Amino acid sequence: MRIVIAGAGIGGLAAALSLHAAGFTDVTVHERADVLRPLGVGLNLLPHAVRELTELGLGDRIARLGTAPGTLAYYNRHGQPIWSEPRGREAGYRWPQLSVHRGRLQMELLAAVRERLGDVVHTGHRLLTVPTDAGSQGCRDAALGACFATGDGELTVAADLVIGADGIGSALRRQWYPDEGAPVWNGLTLWRGTARAPGFLDGRTMIMAGDAEQKFVAYPIGNGEINFIAERRTRGYAGENADWNRAVDPAPIIDLFRDWRFPWLDVPGLVAAAGEILEYPMVDRDPVGRWTHGPATLLGDAAHPMYPNGSNGASQAVLDARTLAFQLAGKPLDEALAAYEADRRPATTALVLSNRRQGPEQVMVLAHERAPDGFAHIHDVLTPDELTEIATGYKKAAGFHPDALNNRPSLSVAG
């Protein structure tokens, strides 16, 4: 089977590795960027994604890139503790949670693809269209495949299956949903960066502080770096004009958080220490009722872009990749694509909608609504049962409750 993947991000590269591990040998990856560089900031790979990467033989390699947080802690904007819970192995998982720099993770996956599959990643290929039946026109050729714009003109690559892993601005998704419009902006703007700075708390804690209007997230990602996300509800930002790598002046962000100095973390000081700050609108897309059209399907952010609440975007792309490869290895193409979508689309739809309700960060929203000026003890504001239900409910929805993850069958293909 000839398989073409559009997009060499986390999802596309994970798909190539998963397909190779499942026995597929004719796989190519086509990326619109002319050069792949380690761009971006930090991200979290949750235990369900780390399991899949470990079963691909990459667990130790990726673990060396970052750090394994042992605790996730929520605070209000005054630095008062709301909720904390163990993460990764400390929470009973057989696999850790890993916090890594996105660019370094992408480069490690790219290196693994080249080692295992050879020279199959082609840059400077922008997807134009994918014919989804024998009568469709793609470029100048009616054959099934994928049509790309390259520096040398249009190129049609023959394929039995095309996987659109080309991100939130997916050309394949736009082909099928031309009236979808721009991503949906929720009014929040994120400023993200990394800084070399002293550790905080025990050095292995991921913190989230704030509420629905303003929030700060920080966690170590290895190499002495701390990743942070500063978030504020703003007005007048046009989501359709999003530039995902736009650097901005840190001074206004430092001023927004000037009073957020906690005994365990100097927030404005951390922002000031960043070498570069990138601005992002918090956007997603409404779930669609179908990912697959003919011998083509969507994966990762092309299929289910979601808010970063719960740190799940990259992890869900890895799960997509492994599930798709598993189904393709055991079923005819049409049945495999149907089984992949039946497994992944309802689960990610629920997750997109849960993240719109703040996901596990709902504890901070409720604490602020009930006690905006702070509290003597969190249990005066939120009961232990409420706190536990929010955290446990999200793990179940996201597919990484410890019992379910530790005991489910592997997605590796025997032999």
ABEGO torsion letter per residue (X at the ends): XBBBBBEABAAAAAAAAAAAAAGBABBBBBBABABBBBBEBBBBBBAAAAAAAAAAGAAAAAAAABBBBABBBBBBAAGBBABBBBBEAAAGBABBBBBBBAAAAAAAAAAAAAAAAEBABBBGBBBABBBABAABBBEABABBEBBBBBAAEBBBBBBABBBBAAEAABAAAAAABAAAEBBBBAGBBBBBBBBBBBBBEAGABBBBBEBAABBBBBBBAEGGBBBBBBBBBBBGBBAAABBAABBBBAAAAAAAAAABBBAABBAAAAAAABABBBBBBBBBBBBBABABBEABBBBEAAABBBBABGGAAAAAAAAAAAAAAAAAAABBAAAAAAAAAAAAAAAAAAAAAAAAAGEAAAAAAAAAAABAAEBABAAAABBAAAAAAAAAAAAAAAGABAAAAAABBBABBBX
